[in-house]
Amino acid sequence: TTTPATTTISGSGISVPPKETLLLRSPTSEDPLRVMVVGDSVTYEIEPALTAALQRTGRVVSANRTQVGFGLSRWPVYQWWEIWLPFLDEVRPEAVIVQTGIWDVSDVWGSDDRIPKPEDPDWEDSFAFLVRMAVDVLSADGAHVYWLTMLPSPESDGPARLTRLLLEVAAGDDRLSIIDLTPSFTDNEGQYIDEIDRSGEPWPIRKIDGVHLCREGAALAARNTTEAVLADAGLNIFPGWEKGLWRANPLYDVDPCDDPVN
């Protein structure tokens, strides 16, 4: 699927820029690329691995501004367009990585406050408006927005529905690139998976709720995202981040996975 600014490689989950241009500047160690991460509890679990991978280059600095319970459609209780402003002023990001979905399209306890609700007949139009508004806010000072797709669900078509909407919005907006994480979290038939093979051993990538991430799942999402962002800055991912200190982050011990720390 191609947008004016980027190409999503089918089956890879990786966005790459056209050969002749770069979306982002080429950073240096003295003047690193400034990245900000916003999103929900899944993004919160991706972020430690993502920051480790980005910063391993020595040419990127990443700021975490994720919020558990975040959803664009929860604006009646979490007015994100106002909450993000001081973050943007502080970080001055050149790239913003954002993800949402659990509180927007899933059947979540305590989600009666969201507008629009996924069952609303005008959900597509209403939610597309929120996505465009979010891009307006996040890109107001020139940042490029990288939107991660919601991870597949074992019980709902909500993630696929949201991905279709995001791709439609991005097709007409060169400030926005979609990074499709779906291929890394599904099998060859496109079905949901909760573990991967690692050196002949099955390793969990999703927590027991089927939604949140184990360390290996965070690493998968981080690699796809980092490769996309770095490609747009003319950089390659650096090895060695995969076994960094991020793996000891206690957030992975909440509803823990049966996976070793290293």
N, C-alpha and C positions, 0 to 999 in steps of 0.2 A: 504494500500500500504506500503510495507516494504523496507527500505534501509538498508545497512549494519549497520548503527549507530542508527537508530530511526524508530519508527513505527507511522504512521499516522492513528489514529483511525477513521474509516469510519463514517461519519455523525457527528463527534464531533468537527472537526477543531483543535484538540489537538494532538501534538506529544509527545510521552512518550518514555523514554529510556528503553532498556532491563533491567530486574530486577537486573542482576548481575553486571552491570557496570553503571557508570555515565559519561556522556560526559564532564561535567565541574567539577571543584573542589568544595568542600563543603566550602563556604565562612563563615567568621565570621564578627562580627561588627567591630573588629579591622582591619581586612583585607577583605574588601568587594569585591564582584565580580564586575569587571569593564565591563560595557556594553556600546556600541556605537550604535546609531540609524542613519541610512542613508536612503534616499528615496525621494519621490516626495511630491506633495501637499497633497495627501491623508495620507501619512505617517506623514507629518507635523501635521495633525489633530489628528492622533492616538497618537502621541508622548506624549502630556501632560498627558493623562490618563495612558499610558504605563509606563512612568517614575514614576508617583504616585504609581502605583501598584507594580512595582519592588522595589522602594525605601521604601515602607511601611514595608518591611521585616526587615529593618535596616542592611541588609547584602549585599545590591547591590547599586552601584552608576551608574547612567545612563547619558550619554552625548548625546545631540541632535546635529546632523550634517545633518539634512534634508535640502533639497533645492527645492523650488517651481520651477516647470518646468524641473525637472530632468528626464532623461531617459537614459538608457544604449546606445540606438541608436542615441542619440544626441551628441555623442562624437565629431563630427566635431566642435561644439561650446562649449561643456562642457567636457573637458578632465578629466573625473572623476578619472582615474587611477593616475593622477598627483595631482589632488585636494585633494584626500583622504589621501595622504601620510603624510602631516603635522598633519592631524586629528589623524591618527593612531599613530604617534610619540607622540602626546600630551596625548591622552587618554590611550594608551596601552591596548586596549580592549581584554578581554578574550572571549567575545561573541559579535558578530555584528549582529544586526537586520536590514534587508534591504528589501525594497519593491520598485517595479517599475511597469510600465505598461501603464499608461495613455498616455505618450509620446512615447510609443513603439508600441502599437497595436491599439490605438483608433484614430478616425478621429478628429484630433485636429487642430484648426486654427493655422497657423504659424509653422507647423511641417515638412515643406519641406526639412529641413536640416538634417533629420535623415537618417542614414544608418545602417542597412537595413530598407527599408520601408515594412510595413506589407503585401503589395501586391506583393513584389518581389518573384519570383519563388524559390529562395534559402533562403527565410527568416528563416526557421527553423534551417538550418545549420549555417547561419551567426549569428543569435541571440544566439544560443547555444554557439557559440564561445565567444561572449561577456559575457555571464553568467559565463562561466568557467574562463575567464580572470578576472572578478570581484571577483570571489571566490579566485583566486590566490592572488590578491592584498589584499583583506580583511583578509585572513587567513595566510598571509606570516609569521607572528610572532607567529602563533599557535592559533589564535582565531578560535572559531567555528562560522560558519555562519548560521543564521536562516533566511530563505527567506520566507516572507509573500506572499501568493498568491494575485494577483490583485482582488479587490472586483468585484462581478458580475455587469454587465451592463444591463440596461433595453432594449438596442437597438443593442447590438453587441455580437458576440461569441468570441471576442478577449480575454477576461479574461480566458475562458475555454481553448482556444488554448494555451495561455501562461502557464497556470497551467500544461497542459499535457507536455509541453516542460521542465518545471522546474522539474517535477517528473522524467522524463527520464534522465536529467542531474544528479540529486541527486542520482539516483539508482546506479551510478558508482563512487560516491565521498563521502567518509566518513567524509569530512570536512563540509558537507552541510546537513542541515535539512530543510524540507519544512513544514511550518505551513499553513494548508489549512483553510482560513477564510470563504470559500464559504458556509458551512452549517449554519453559524450564520446569513447570509444575504440572505438566500433563504427559501422558504416554504418547506413543506413535499414532494412536487412534483419537487423540485429543481428550482422553478421559483423565479425570482427577487422580493424582498420585500423592501418597503421603510419605514415601521413602524413595531413596535412590541407592544405586549400587556404588560402593566406595571400596575399591581394592577387593572385590568379591564379597563384601559384607553389606547387608542392608542397613542404611542409616536413615533415621527419621528426618524429615524436613518440615513436618507440620506437627503442632502440639495436639493434645488429645481432643480438643474442641474442633479440629479440622480446619481452623481458621488461622490461628497464630503460628509463629515460626520457631523452629528449633535453630540451632547454630548453623547447620548445613543449609537450611532453607534461607536464612539470612544471607549466607555467603553466596548462594545462587543469585538472589535478587541483587545483591551488591555488585557482583561481577557484571551482570548484564547492564546495570545502570552506569557503573563506572566506565565500562568500555564505550558506551554511547557518549557520555559527557566528555571524556578525554579525547575521543576521536574528533569531536567538534572543536577541540582546542589544539589539534595537531599532536596529541600525545598518545602513547600506548600505556596500558596498565602495567604496573611494575609487580614482579613476583615478591612473595614473602609476607604479604599482608594477611594471608589466609589463616595463619596460625598465631596471629598477634594477640595482644592483651585483651582485645575486644571480646574474645571467646569466654573470658572469665567474668564478664558483666553479669551481675546478679539478676538482671531482668530475664535471663534465660532459665533461671531457677523457679520462676513463677509458673505453676503447672508444668513442671520440668519434663523434658524429653529424656528418653533413655539413650542419651548419646554422651560420649566422653567429651571433656572440655577441649581436648586437643585432637 
